[in-house]
Amino acid sequence: MEQDSSRENPSREGASLPGDPPSSALGPSLSQVLHRLTSEESRRGKARSAAIKDLGALIEAAECDQLFEGNDTSLRGMPEMLGQVAKALGKYAAPPKEQEGRAHGYSEVAEKGAAVGVLFLKLMGKIEAAKNSLLCPTWKIGLRHLAGPIYIFAVTHSLEQPWTSPRSRDVAGEVLSLLLRVTQCVSVAGFLHGENEDEKGRFTLVMELLKPDLNKESWKNNPATKHVFSWTLQHVTRPWLNQHLERILPPSLLISDDYQTENKILGVHCLHHIVLNVAVLLCLLDLFPVLEKGLHWKGGAARPTTHCDEVLRLILTHMEPEHRLLLRRTYARNLPAFVKRLGILTVRHLKRLERVIVSYLEVYDGPEEEARLKILETLKLLMQCAWPRISCRLVVLLKALLKLICDVARDPNLTPEPVKNALLEEATDCLILLDHCSQGQVKGLLAKILQSCEDSKVQNCIRKVQQVSEGASYDRN
């Protein structure tokens, strides 16, 4: 017969297991308040208003060690539960859908915002007292769960919007100021990206909390979300914004693509901030389809100039005189994507592209040869999409490619062998494409060079071009 487990382990009786509610008297009371705030039944009548009052009394009466007992490995510890309560309070005070919003409804939201703000001031007052007393070290764990939801609430109700009032904005402003103080942040920007290089900041946390309300189906459920996102985004600049591009670009595009003018302006405002603060030219290519929606070509007249044309023209303007290798690599790295996006319309920029390609192929770019490899990739794309206009540039491009091949072949030790091989292979591919674009003229010109050339690497490249031109297969290996 098996013994009763409680008799076998009497010391475990009454202990909290991982996943159980906190063992203190405050735990069950707080859990009950959370249920009253989130259950469907409590949404009718004044049940949630009563829960707010009860929560205020609980916070006032609680000691620090009661509020923050448990740890972040106990999923139902007090810090975790406080975080859930903070999220529930934010939803309770959130404005309704725009089409459901009425003047009366918005006035109720402002009242709720002020009431919830007072609760957050009490709660963070406890954190500040614990921080100053040094008797309750667990306040940091509690703050970790509370900072994100409280920040979103504070921004929601501190902005001048239909759902806020002077009173609610004042309270929300106090909440934000106290939040910065207890997190030891000088500014909102410091709170989001960290006050120093070693501190991660809370921008990722805030974006994760906003994410469920920033997709195509949900972003209009709460009219405050887009404003919180925009306001938050404006406070994070370079270089911190670079790493968050995949989080911030989709919602910015979503908002800018809306039919309402107000949302379009807000979205473009976000996109403008991203363009100014994210050092990635390629992110522009994701914006062009939205910005150029009304520029569809209907035949007849010439195609309208696009934003992509303007940016490529600007890039080429800066590329031509640039002599600093780091910037040359940066420009060259982004050039293929613009040529691919424009396609046949790249013919508008052929003269300048030709000058840039020839000048960049002439200059040694360091051991990795990143710039010259990207320029060769650009040339291949250019010949593929604008081939009817290439034959008239045969002599210029052929000279540039042959000079590159000879320079690389004669390079004794500056460039590693794998990089040399990559350059020679890419240049050979360009010669093959150039031969196709010129109806076989390259093959005839190379035959004369092959008779007088003594370098084996150059000979090998020329033979590959002739083999492919004559219909034989070209095996790079």
FIKE-664416 format. One line per 2 residues: number of its first residue (from 1); their letters; for each residue x negated, y, z negated of C-alpha. Coordinates in nm, 4 decimals. Layout:
<rs>
NUM) A) X:Y:Z  ... $
</rs>
This chain:
<rs>
1) ME) 0.0000:0.0000:0.0000  -0.1392:0.3366:0.1020 $
3) QD) -0.1943:0.5958:-0.1650  -0.0277:0.9345:-0.1377 $
5) SS) -0.2764:1.1779:0.0162  -0.1948:1.4498:-0.2371 $
7) RE) -0.2919:1.2200:-0.5213  -0.6045:1.1083:-0.3426 $
9) NP) -0.7196:1.4692:-0.2861  -0.5654:1.6782:-0.5626 $
11) SR) -0.8036:1.9665:-0.4964  -0.6413:2.0258:-0.1548 $
13) EG) -0.2963:2.0812:-0.2992  -0.1817:2.4351:-0.2266 $
15) AS) -0.4868:2.5131:-0.0104  -0.4508:2.6892:0.3239 $
17) LP) -0.5449:2.4826:0.6258  -0.6559:2.6326:0.9565 $
19) GD) -0.3388:2.7367:1.1342  -0.1417:2.7802:0.8102 $
21) PP) -0.0122:3.1194:0.6915  -0.2268:3.3086:0.4398 $
23) SS) -0.1999:3.1748:0.0883  -0.1441:3.5087:-0.0870 $
25) AL) 0.2002:3.6424:-0.1687  0.1484:3.9124:0.0947 $
27) GP) 0.1102:3.6556:0.3725  0.4671:3.5155:0.3720 $
29) SL) 0.6125:3.8652:0.3349  0.4106:3.9964:0.6285 $
31) SQ) 0.5022:3.6915:0.8350  0.8692:3.7580:0.7648 $
33) VL) 0.8352:4.1215:0.8711  0.6632:4.0113:1.1929 $
35) HR) 0.9522:3.7753:1.2657  1.2053:4.0529:1.2071 $
37) LT) 1.0157:4.2822:1.4451  0.9882:4.0300:1.7284 $
39) SE) 1.2993:3.8091:1.7115  1.5857:3.8606:1.9551 $
41) ES) 1.8409:3.8818:1.6725  1.6656:4.1763:1.5102 $
43) RR) 1.6897:4.3864:1.8267  2.0556:4.4420:1.7525 $
45) GK) 2.1552:4.6707:1.4697  1.9115:4.8243:1.2229 $
47) AR) 1.7140:4.5121:1.1319  1.3888:4.6397:1.2802 $
49) SA) 1.4236:4.9811:1.1156  1.4586:4.8032:0.7825 $
51) AI) 1.1551:4.5897:0.8673  0.9527:4.9074:0.9283 $
53) KD) 1.0437:5.0396:0.5821  0.9596:4.7075:0.4182 $
55) LG) 0.6269:4.6966:0.6007  0.5398:5.0440:0.4751 $
57) AL) 0.6092:4.9337:0.1184  0.3969:4.6209:0.1640 $
59) IE) 0.1010:4.8200:0.2961  0.1206:5.0741:0.0153 $
61) AA) 0.1331:4.8043:-0.2533  -0.1328:4.5755:-0.1030 $
63) EC) -0.4913:4.5671:-0.2181  -0.7743:4.5587:0.0338 $
65) DQ) -0.8701:4.1965:-0.0328  -0.5077:4.0926:0.0242 $
67) LF) -0.4798:4.2785:0.3550  -0.7959:4.1387:0.5075 $
69) EG) -0.8355:3.7949:0.3519  -0.9119:3.5076:0.5859 $
71) ND) -1.1477:3.5205:0.8803  -1.1375:3.5281:1.2555 $
73) TS) -1.1685:3.1489:1.2801  -0.8408:3.1072:1.0922 $
75) LR) -0.5831:3.1838:1.3584  -0.3164:3.2760:1.1052 $
77) GM) -0.5454:3.4651:0.8671  -0.4400:3.8110:0.7577 $
79) PE) -0.6578:3.9991:1.0126  -0.5023:3.8026:1.2980 $
81) ML) -0.1528:3.8555:1.1610  -0.2137:4.2283:1.1169 $
83) GQ) -0.3174:4.2435:1.4818  0.0086:4.0733:1.5825 $
85) VA) 0.2045:4.3170:1.3657  0.0257:4.6126:1.5296 $
87) KA) 0.1184:4.4826:1.8765  0.4799:4.4339:1.7667 $
89) LG) 0.4919:4.7890:1.6302  0.3588:4.9213:1.9607 $
91) KY) 0.6352:4.7399:2.1504  0.8961:4.8611:1.9032 $
93) AA) 0.7967:5.2238:1.9701  0.7465:5.1807:2.3473 $
95) PP) 0.9661:5.3813:2.5882  1.2312:5.1919:2.7902 $
97) KE) 1.2192:5.1313:3.1642  1.2358:5.4507:3.3670 $
99) QE) 1.5746:5.3710:3.5184  1.7084:5.2931:3.1721 $
101) GR) 1.5680:5.6049:3.0093  1.8134:5.8637:2.8884 $
103) AH) 1.7558:6.1788:2.6862  1.9107:6.0104:2.3830 $
105) GY) 1.7000:5.6974:2.4314  1.3805:5.8972:2.4606 $
107) SE) 1.4576:6.0932:2.1435  1.4919:5.7618:1.9609 $
109) VA) 1.1534:5.6550:2.0989  0.9933:5.9728:1.9634 $
111) EK) 1.1434:5.9035:1.6195  1.0190:5.5453:1.6282 $
113) GA) 0.6766:5.6659:1.7404  0.6504:5.9038:1.4461 $
115) AV) 0.7599:5.6321:1.2003  0.5143:5.3757:1.3381 $
117) GV) 0.2390:5.6368:1.3424  0.2887:5.6967:0.9701 $
119) LF) 0.2544:5.3208:0.9120  -0.0708:5.3087:1.1079 $
121) LK) -0.2042:5.6046:0.9094  -0.1322:5.4146:0.5864 $
123) LM) -0.2943:5.0987:0.7193  -0.6080:5.2731:0.8422 $
125) GK) -0.6190:5.4690:0.5184  -0.6609:5.1323:0.3451 $
127) IE) -0.9405:5.0441:0.5880  -1.1169:5.3743:0.5271 $
129) AA) -1.0895:5.3301:0.1499  -1.2259:4.9749:0.1754 $
131) KN) -1.5094:5.0949:0.3958  -1.6092:5.3637:0.1474 $
133) SL) -1.5765:5.1463:-0.1631  -1.7998:4.8605:-0.0388 $
135) LC) -1.5852:4.6190:-0.2458  -1.4006:4.4708:0.0523 $
137) PT) -1.6434:4.3756:0.3322  -1.3680:4.1994:0.5311 $
139) WK) -1.2271:4.5330:0.6529  -1.4420:4.5001:0.9661 $
141) IG) -1.2573:4.1828:1.0652  -0.9243:4.3559:1.0165 $
143) LR) -1.0342:4.6555:1.2215  -1.1450:4.4275:1.5053 $
145) HL) -0.7854:4.3048:1.5465  -0.6209:4.6426:1.4901 $
147) AG) -0.8339:4.8837:1.6945  -0.6988:4.7937:2.0405 $
149) PI) -0.3231:4.7976:1.9669  -0.3520:5.1128:1.7546 $
151) YI) -0.5484:5.2908:2.0290  -0.2827:5.2072:2.2916 $
153) FA) -0.0070:5.3279:2.0571  -0.1921:5.6523:1.9815 $
155) VT) -0.2494:5.7356:2.3491  0.1099:5.6431:2.4406 $
157) HS) 0.2540:5.8905:2.1916  -0.0080:6.1671:2.1986 $
159) LE) 0.0505:6.2532:2.5665  0.3105:6.5145:2.6533 $
161) QP) 0.5762:6.2909:2.8071  0.9585:6.2677:2.7942 $
163) WT) 0.9428:5.9999:2.5224  0.7316:6.2111:2.2852 $
165) SP) 0.8146:6.5075:2.0636  0.5921:6.7644:1.8905 $
167) RS) 0.6249:6.5611:1.5712  0.5400:6.2246:1.7329 $
169) RD) 0.2476:6.3787:1.9233  0.1053:6.5286:1.6047 $
171) VA) 0.1287:6.1971:1.4200  -0.0215:6.0050:1.7140 $
173) GE) -0.3049:6.2574:1.7326  -0.3777:6.2003:1.3633 $
175) VL) -0.3750:5.8245:1.4236  -0.6285:5.8578:1.7054 $
177) SL) -0.8530:6.0866:1.4992  -0.8465:5.8486:1.2029 $
179) LL) -0.9140:5.5517:1.4317  -1.2248:5.7233:1.5673 $
181) RV) -1.3354:5.8033:1.2143  -1.3018:5.4503:1.0774 $
183) TQ) -1.4725:5.3049:1.3860  -1.7531:5.5606:1.3435 $
185) CV) -1.7053:5.6994:1.6942  -1.7682:6.0625:1.7811 $
187) SV) -1.5346:6.0603:2.0812  -1.2806:5.8527:2.2723 $
189) AG) -1.5508:5.7825:2.5311  -1.7764:5.6437:2.2583 $
191) FL) -1.4905:5.4302:2.1264  -1.4396:5.2816:2.4743 $
193) HG) -1.7925:5.2283:2.6055  -1.9890:5.2271:2.2799 $
195) EN) -2.1809:5.5023:2.1072  -2.5159:5.3514:2.2063 $
197) ED) -2.6634:5.0953:2.4455  -2.6467:4.8126:2.1910 $
199) EK) -2.2746:4.8608:2.1274  -2.0303:4.7059:2.3729 $
201) GR) -1.7388:4.9382:2.3090  -1.3716:4.8466:2.3349 $
203) FT) -1.2820:4.9236:2.6965  -1.2643:4.5542:2.7873 $
205) LV) -1.0410:4.4876:2.4859  -0.8053:4.7723:2.5787 $
207) ME) -0.7868:4.6589:2.9422  -0.7092:4.3019:2.8355 $
209) LL) -0.4222:4.4306:2.6208  -0.2907:4.6435:2.9097 $
211) KP) -0.3378:4.3715:3.1730  -0.0013:4.1904:3.1249 $
213) DL) 0.1774:4.5223:3.1878  -0.0319:4.6250:3.4896 $
215) NK) 0.0641:4.3651:3.7498  0.3029:4.4027:4.0424 $
217) ES) 0.6034:4.2664:3.8543  0.5566:4.4356:3.5175 $
219) WK) 0.3891:4.7746:3.5568  0.7175:4.9679:3.5630 $
221) NN) 0.8630:4.7936:3.2577  0.6893:5.0442:3.0326 $
223) PA) 0.6495:5.3922:3.1873  0.3728:5.4742:2.9391 $
225) TK) 0.1369:5.1986:3.0547  0.0227:5.3713:3.3756 $
227) HV) -0.0513:5.6917:3.1825  -0.2435:5.5062:2.9111 $
229) FS) -0.4461:5.3315:3.1830  -0.5180:5.6554:3.3698 $
231) WT) -0.6050:5.8518:3.0549  -0.8335:5.5734:2.9341 $
233) LQ) -1.0013:5.5371:3.2732  -1.0889:5.9076:3.2854 $
235) HV) -1.2892:5.8716:2.9622  -1.5223:5.6022:3.0996 $
237) TR) -1.7810:5.7292:3.3466  -2.0994:5.6043:3.5065 $
239) PW) -2.2948:5.3918:3.4358  -2.0466:5.2110:3.2097 $
241) LN) -1.7663:5.1889:3.4669  -1.9669:4.9797:3.7166 $
243) QH) -1.9167:4.6521:3.5324  -1.5380:4.6979:3.5090 $
245) LE) -1.4570:4.7489:3.8793  -1.2583:4.4253:3.9096 $
247) RI) -1.0407:4.5314:3.6143  -0.9710:4.8903:3.7163 $
249) LP) -0.9431:4.8814:4.0959  -0.6329:4.6553:4.1347 $
251) PS) -0.4052:4.8606:3.9045  -0.5295:5.1859:4.0595 $
253) LL) -0.4432:5.0576:4.4076  -0.1082:4.9259:4.2822 $
255) IS) -0.0059:5.2615:4.1359  -0.1256:5.4613:4.4386 $
257) DD) 0.0731:5.2353:4.6728  0.4082:5.3143:4.5078 $
259) YQ) 0.6871:5.4959:4.6914  0.7236:5.7605:4.4192 $
261) TE) 0.5101:6.0690:4.4769  0.4295:6.1034:4.1069 $
263) NK) 0.2823:5.7531:4.1004  0.0931:5.8043:4.4271 $
265) IL) -0.0755:6.1132:4.2824  -0.1604:5.9340:3.9583 $
267) GV) -0.3040:5.6358:4.1479  -0.5142:5.8524:4.3799 $
269) HC) -0.6395:6.0393:4.0727  -0.7590:5.7049:3.9330 $
271) LH) -0.9165:5.6042:4.2654  -1.0980:5.9365:4.2887 $
273) HI) -1.2462:5.8811:3.9433  -1.3593:5.5312:4.0446 $
275) VL) -1.5246:5.6553:4.3637  -1.7108:5.9244:4.1699 $
277) NV) -1.8284:5.6933:3.8932  -1.8811:5.3501:4.0471 $
279) AV) -2.2059:5.3335:4.2412  -2.0698:5.0860:4.4942 $
281) LL) -2.0039:5.2095:4.8465  -1.8269:4.8852:4.9297 $
283) CL) -1.5440:4.9609:4.6872  -1.4382:5.2316:4.9335 $
285) LD) -1.3526:4.9637:5.1880  -1.0849:4.8324:4.9505 $
287) LF) -0.9333:5.1787:4.9250  -0.9105:5.2578:5.2966 $
289) PV) -0.6109:5.0314:5.3781  -0.4072:5.2187:5.1167 $
291) LE) -0.5299:5.5663:5.2068  -0.4841:5.5063:5.5816 $
293) KG) -0.1390:5.3494:5.5687  0.0183:5.6196:5.7827 $
295) LH) -0.2567:5.6205:6.0478  -0.1329:5.3343:6.2668 $
297) WK) -0.2346:5.3628:6.6325  0.0664:5.3539:6.8654 $
299) GG) -0.1241:5.3432:7.1944  -0.1610:5.6130:7.4556 $
301) AA) -0.3612:5.8793:7.2764  -0.7028:5.8174:7.1246 $
303) RP) -0.7110:5.6349:6.7935  -0.7150:5.8779:6.4999 $
305) TT) -1.0344:5.9187:6.3020  -1.0129:5.7281:5.9750 $
307) HC) -1.1636:5.7661:5.6297  -1.3940:5.4760:5.7162 $
309) DE) -1.5249:5.6750:6.0149  -1.5903:5.9751:5.7953 $
311) VL) -1.7741:5.7747:5.5297  -1.9865:5.5904:5.7877 $
313) RL) -2.0741:5.9224:5.9504  -2.1800:6.0553:5.6105 $
315) IL) -2.3877:5.7440:5.5375  -2.5679:5.7691:5.8719 $
317) TH) -2.6332:6.1393:5.8123  -2.8130:6.0530:5.4888 $
319) ME) -2.9874:5.7457:5.6300  -3.1680:5.9157:5.9178 $
321) PE) -3.4016:6.1459:5.7207  -3.4256:5.9276:5.4083 $
323) HR) -3.7810:5.8131:5.3281  -3.7359:5.6752:4.9750 $
325) LL) -3.7341:5.2962:4.9964  -3.4860:5.2424:4.7139 $
327) LR) -3.2230:5.4600:4.8806  -3.2983:5.3115:5.2223 $
329) RT) -3.2259:4.9661:5.0795  -2.9029:5.0879:4.9196 $
331) YA) -2.7747:5.2397:5.2437  -2.8815:4.9408:5.4534 $
333) RN) -2.7193:4.6982:5.2088  -2.3770:4.8542:5.2674 $
335) LP) -2.4011:4.9229:5.6409  -2.2900:4.5773:5.7735 $
337) AF) -1.9585:4.5938:5.5877  -1.8694:4.9276:5.7476 $
339) VK) -1.9555:4.8035:6.0979  -1.7471:4.4909:6.0372 $
341) RL) -1.4514:4.6971:5.9133  -1.4553:4.9382:6.2101 $
343) GI) -1.5120:4.6681:6.4718  -1.4905:4.8015:6.8271 $
345) LT) -1.4369:5.1521:6.6876  -1.8036:5.1474:6.5876 $
347) VR) -1.8724:5.2758:6.9419  -1.7904:5.6215:6.8051 $
349) HL) -2.1139:5.6034:6.6056  -2.3396:5.4155:6.8514 $
351) KR) -2.5924:5.6927:6.9144  -2.6575:5.7529:6.5462 $
353) LE) -2.6521:5.3814:6.4654  -2.9104:5.3221:6.7367 $
355) RV) -3.1424:5.5866:6.5906  -3.1029:5.4485:6.2373 $
357) IV) -3.1571:5.0872:6.3471  -3.4722:5.1654:6.5449 $
359) SY) -3.6249:5.3847:6.2734  -3.5494:5.1394:5.9911 $
361) LE) -3.6913:4.8412:6.1827  -4.0227:5.0260:6.2134 $
363) VY) -4.0839:5.0671:5.8392  -4.2180:4.7963:5.6079 $
365) DG) -3.9756:4.7621:5.3176  -4.1737:4.5723:5.0553 $
367) PE) -4.2094:4.1996:4.9874  -3.8358:4.1240:5.0033 $
369) EE) -3.7760:4.3262:5.3235  -3.4153:4.3826:5.2168 $
371) AR) -3.3594:4.6943:5.4271  -3.4914:4.5452:5.7523 $
373) LK) -3.2964:4.2210:5.7019  -2.9745:4.4170:5.6485 $
375) IL) -3.0451:4.6350:5.9517  -3.0891:4.3210:6.1641 $
377) ET) -2.7570:4.1923:6.0286  -2.6000:4.5263:6.1218 $
379) LK) -2.7438:4.5067:6.4733  -2.6026:4.1565:6.5227 $
381) LL) -2.2560:4.2711:6.4157  -2.2831:4.5784:6.6357 $
383) MQ) -2.3686:4.3741:6.9456  -2.0849:4.1315:6.8743 $
385) CA) -1.8125:4.3943:6.8365  -1.9360:4.6627:7.0802 $
387) WP) -2.1112:4.4466:7.3433  -1.9859:4.6390:7.6522 $
389) RI) -2.1845:4.9442:7.5380  -2.5070:4.7598:7.4548 $
391) SC) -2.6582:4.6937:7.7989  -2.7375:5.0626:7.8529 $
393) RL) -2.9442:5.0498:7.5329  -3.1349:4.7388:7.6361 $
395) VV) -3.4813:4.8940:7.6652  -3.4687:5.0809:7.3330 $
397) LL) -3.3405:4.7829:7.1344  -3.5705:4.5310:7.3053 $
399) KA) -3.8792:4.7415:7.2271  -3.7732:4.7798:6.8619 $
401) LL) -3.7128:4.4053:6.8181  -4.0373:4.3012:6.9885 $
403) KL) -4.2365:4.5515:6.7841  -4.0816:4.4091:6.4658 $
405) IC) -4.1635:4.0517:6.5701  -4.5241:4.1436:6.6493 $
407) DV) -4.5673:4.3360:6.3228  -4.4303:4.0469:6.1149 $
409) AR) -4.6341:3.7874:6.3045  -4.9574:3.9840:6.2491 $
411) DP) -4.8861:4.0602:5.8833  -5.1698:3.8754:5.7020 $
413) NL) -5.0470:3.8693:5.3432  -4.8077:4.1528:5.2528 $
415) TP) -4.4869:3.9526:5.3004  -4.4101:3.6028:5.1620 $
417) EP) -4.3733:3.3327:5.4279  -4.0001:3.2650:5.3609 $
419) VK) -3.9250:3.6355:5.4117  -4.1353:3.6452:5.7296 $
421) NA) -3.9472:3.3447:5.8650  -3.6126:3.5077:5.7824 $
423) LL) -3.7131:3.8272:5.9645  -3.8315:3.6355:6.2716 $
425) EE) -3.5153:3.4234:6.2819  -3.2851:3.7249:6.2511 $
427) AT) -3.4815:3.9175:6.5142  -3.4648:3.6149:6.7467 $
429) DC) -3.0875:3.5964:6.6998  -3.0663:3.9644:6.7926 $
431) LI) -3.2700:3.9027:7.1099  -3.0357:3.6186:7.2070 $
433) LL) -2.7300:3.8402:7.1586  -2.9002:4.1234:7.3468 $
435) DH) -2.9636:3.8852:7.6366  -2.5942:3.7916:7.6466 $
437) CS) -2.4909:4.1587:7.6359  -2.7245:4.2403:7.9283 $
439) QG) -2.6287:3.9416:8.1463  -2.9650:3.7679:8.1102 $
441) QV) -3.1962:4.0658:8.1622  -3.3836:3.9983:7.8373 $
443) KG) -3.4891:3.6517:7.9523  -3.6487:3.7932:8.2672 $
445) LL) -3.8364:4.0645:8.0797  -3.9613:3.8213:7.8151 $
447) AK) -4.0975:3.5817:8.0788  -4.3605:3.8386:8.1771 $
449) IL) -4.4583:3.8955:7.8130  -4.4932:3.5228:7.7479 $
451) QS) -4.7630:3.4951:8.0144  -4.9904:3.7446:7.8386 $
453) CE) -4.8981:3.6842:7.4724  -5.1439:3.4829:7.2619 $
455) DS) -4.9702:3.4892:6.9212  -4.8016:3.1543:6.8537 $
457) KV) -4.5239:3.3002:6.6361  -4.4296:3.5569:6.8985 $
459) QN) -4.4412:3.2862:7.1674  -4.2138:3.0653:6.9579 $
461) CI) -3.9523:3.3429:6.9255  -3.9587:3.4136:7.2999 $
463) RK) -3.9218:3.0444:7.3870  -3.6192:3.0127:7.1599 $
465) VQ) -3.4531:3.3036:7.3395  -3.5249:3.1449:7.6783 $
467) QV) -3.3998:2.8036:7.5679  -3.0684:2.9400:7.4416 $
469) SE) -3.0285:3.1634:7.7462  -3.0742:2.8612:7.9723 $
471) GA) -2.8063:2.6690:7.7842  -3.0265:2.4590:7.5554 $
473) SY) -2.9368:2.4317:7.1888  -3.1159:2.6553:6.9442 $
475) DR) -3.2256:2.4769:6.6289  -3.3632:2.7148:6.3673 $
477) N) -3.5310:2.4298:6.1878 $
</rs>
